[in-house]
Amino acid sequence: MRTSLQRIAPTAALALFLGGCAAVTTSIEKKDLDVQVKMSDSIFLDPLPPQARTVYVEVRNSSDRPDFDLAAAVRQSLSARGYRVVEDPDAANIIVQANVLQVGRTSQSAAERALAGGFGGALTGAAAGAAVGYGLGKAGGNDTLLTLGGALAGAAIATVANASVQDVTYTVITDVQISERVRDGELVSQSEVQNLPQGSAGTISQSSSTTTEWKRYRTRIVGTANKANLTYEEAAPVLVERMTRVMSNML
């Protein structure tokens, strides 16, 4: 038993060293807040004379963070840029509609794909510990016990290290539609097709066509905030400011 413990001890020590190095590296590389906001598609609107710069803003939040408020900030930013924000959409030449779909902690790769991601710190630690434990077992002793001991030690140490220093990313995913009123005498033909699921194997197709005085543009805006041990309270105000800047600069 003592011999087995002596063989496991170097595994735990190595895992402790590697876990500590990873935590220190993360704390150094991620000490500054990094905020990025990206659009899926560019939008170009026709220039408007100052007297025609009227805009109606409707921002909804369907995420589980109702306190993440973009509406007031977007209205204020557009006013500062010379637009008159109106409460009646019929009095506007531009309509900005947005829906905040997700606000939360994800991974960088998940943000790029606009999908949910996972964190695998403990799994990675267990795999590394198992590899080291198996190598020691091959030198002599009970392979299974040493491998299991190394795996458990690696997983536990990785979990502790990750708990103290974490690489944290908060993401905001927002869909935006901008409607631009056409010039006098101009109409836009618009067709819509929807495929609605019906049971487990069928669909219902609906289509409609009409004329409208609005040209519509759509894009997705994804904002990320990344830093070691980042909190939502620190990330939210900066994400609101950056998302607002991008949305208002589209006009």
N, C-alpha and C positions, 0 to 999 in steps of 0.2 A: 504493500500500500504506500509506504513511504517512497519507494522507488518510483511508483507511478506519479505521485505528487511532485517529486523532484523533476520528472520529465514534463509535467504540465506547466510547472512554474515558468520556464522560459517562454512558453507559448503565451501565457498571460502577460508576462513582462513585455514581449514584443507587441502584443495587441495594445497594451497600455501606451507604449511609445508611439505606435502608429496612430492610435486614436487621439493622443495629445497633439501630435504633429498636425493632424487634419484639423483639429479645432483651432490651433494657432494660425494655420494658413487661412482658414475661413475668416477669422477675426481680423486679419491684416488685409486680405484682398477685398473684403466686403465691409470695410469700416465706414465708407462714404455712401450716402444714399444715391442710388442710380435710378432715375426715372426716365422711361421711354414711352412715347405715344406714337402709334402707327395707324395709318389708314389702309384699308384694303383696296380702295379705289379713289382716284383723284376726281374732284368735282370742279367744273368751270362754269360760272354764271356770267350772263351778259352784264356789263357795267350799267349802273343806274345813276341818274343825276341825283344830287343831294336831296331835292324835294320829293323824290320817289322812293327813297330808302326807308320803306316801312316794312316791318317784320313782325310776324306772329310766332311765338315760341311755345311749344308744348313738349315738355320733358317728363316722361314717366319713369318710374323705378319699380320694376317687377322682380328685383333681387330680394334677398333676405336681409339687406342692409338699408332700411327705409331712411336712415339718418344720412345716407350719402346723397346730398342734394346738389344737382347740377343746374337746376332750373334758374334759381336766383342768380347764380354766378354768370350763366350764359346771357341772361337778360342785361345784367349790368355791363358785361363786356361789350355786347353789341351796342348799347347806348353810348359807351365811351368811344366807340369807333364811328359814331355819326349816324347810327340807325335809330329810327323812332319805333320803339316797341309798342305795338297796339294790342288791345284785348279782343278785337273783333277780326277774325280771319278774313272776312270780306273786305276789310279796309287795308289789307296787307298786300304788298307785291311779292313778298317772299314768306314762305312758311317753313319753319324749322321744327321737325318732329324727331324726337329721340326716345329710345327705350333702353334703360340700363338693365341689361340682362343678368349680369353677374358681377358681384363684388366680393372678393374673398382671397384666401391664401391658396396659391397653386404653385406649380413649377414653371420655370421659364419655357420649357418645351411645350407645356400644356397651353401657356399663353399664346405661343406662336401658332399653335393649331386651334386655338379657341376651344379647347376641350379640357376636361378635368384630368389632372395627373395624380400621381401617387408619390409617396416618400418611402424609400427602401433602406434607410440607414441601418436598422437592426438586421435586416436580411443580408445586407452587404457585409456587415461585421461577422455574422454567423458563417458566411461562406469563407471569408478570409481565415477565421479561426479554425474551421474544419480543414482547410488546406494545410495550415501549419501543423495542426495536430496529427494529420495523416502522415506528414513527412517525419515527424518525431516517432510515430508508431512504427514506421518502416525500419527505423534504426534498432528496434527491439521493444518488446512489451506487447500489451493488448491493443491492437489497432483500433478496435471499436471504442473502447473506453477513452483512449487518448484523443481520438478524433472528436468524440462527443464532448469531452472536457474542453478541448480547444475551441470548439464551436460555441459552447455556452459562454466561455470566457470572452471570446471575441464579440459575441452579440451583446453581452452585458456591458462591456467597456465601450463599444460603439454607441450604445444607447445613452450611457452616462455622458460621453463626450458631446453627442449631438444635442443632449438636453441643455448643456451649458452654453454651447455656441452653435447656432443654427443659421443656415443660409436661407433667408426668408424672402419670398416674393408674394406681393399682393397684386392682384389683377382686376382690372375693370374692363368689361366687354359691353360695348354700347352700339346698337344699330341706329343709324341716322338716315332720315329721308328729308330732302330739301325740295320744296316745290317752288317753281319760278313762274310768275304770271306772265303770259305771253303778251305781245303788243296788241293794240286795238285792231280788230278785224281778223286776227289770227286765231285759228282753232287747232287743237291737237287731237288726232284720232287715237283712242286708247282701247286696247283689247286685254281682257283678263281671262285666264284659264286656271281653274282650281281642280285638283284631284283629291277627293276626300275619301279616307279609308271607310270601308263598309264591311264590318265583321273581320274575320281573319284572312280572307282571301279576295275580297272584292273592293272596288272603288266606285265612287260616284264622280263623274266629271261635270263641271259646270263652266260655262263660258259666257262672256258678255262683252259688248263693245259699245262705245259711246264717244262723244266728243267732249273735250274739256278745255279750259283756258289755262291749264297748268302743265308745265313740263316738270317731270319728277326725276330726281337723282337719288341714288342710294349708295351707302358705304357703311363699312363697319370700322369702328375705332376701338383699338385695344391699348390700354395703358397698363404699364407694369412699374412697380416700385420694388427695388431689391436692395437688401442690406443685411448684415449680420444682426440677428436678434431684432429684426424690424417688428414694430407693433402697428396695429391698425390705426391707433390714434396718431401715430407719426406719419403713416403713409397716406391716410385719407385726405388731409388738406392739400398736400402737394399734388395728388392725383386729380383732385377737383380743379386745381389751378391749371394744370397742364391740359387736361381734357377740355376745359373751357376755352383755353387759348386756341387749341386746334379747331374746335367747333366754330368759334366766332371768326376765325381767319379763313374759313371756307367761303364766306360771303364777300 
